[in-house]
Amino acid sequence: MLNFALRRAALAVVVAVLLSVVTFVLLNAAIDPASAIAGEDASADRIAAIRAEYGLDRPLHVRYLDWLGGVLSGDLGVSYFWNQPVGELIASRAPTTLVLAFSALLVTILIAVPLGVLAALRQGTWLDVLASSIAGLAQSMPTFWIGLILMLVFAVQLRLVPVSGSYTPAHFILPAIVLGFSSVPSVLRLMRGGLIEVLQSDYIRTARAKGLLPDEVLTRHAMRNALLPVVSVLAVQLGAKLGGSVITESVFAINGLGRLALDSVLAADMPTLQILVFVFAMVFLILTFLADLLNAWLDPRIRVG
């Protein structure tokens, strides 16, 4: 297990370095922060002066090494737009997005896993059809549309929950449902397909032949292997919710990292956007690494693969 973890960690470090290079190069190619800072009617001399002031006239590889050195030393730079350290901006917004992301992941698990299990155990019945219908519905409806409909019904008409903001736990109910519902199809289908495959395997038939009760076969043997692909997908989905909450946070006026990323794009705030994109990418990488370790613990065959 230790050798497996070390191999995965070494691979993660290499991927992290490549991610930092790609992130820096693409963002610098797409955005000209000097023009954004100077304004629409600024002269070429004014833009050139701003480039010199912020060090944007230096070679790209020199700026990358300076940026990487700052990140490694804990200096994430200063926002051009908000004129405060990027680390402080992210630290102030991250808790809100973390609460939203984990709440949404809980919604996904509570809906997708039970429905997937029921659909696998009752293939061809109305439960299976219901689960497939819910998955298709969740996949076909845009996130912003679901958010607006839920806001209209439960916040405006019924007044059961707040319309927008992130001040109390009640403010996270609708955003968590919207963000979590979008991940239901992939988790539900993996849970259903994985459990059906496992229940048809030889060792499950052997367990039944030994006289184990159906509940014991399901919980002690089938679920452990059926959850392997689900764990990986849930890790990726958590990363997607952390980095892909831009639409949900915008619809519900939540001041999290997604809203910060959108504001940074609109303001061409390069230091903030660079760190946010890199952080989101690193979250995916770390969660995938942890999912690999968990899968290796659940299935020892993965460690020698």
Disulfide bonds with the S-S distance in Angstrom:
none
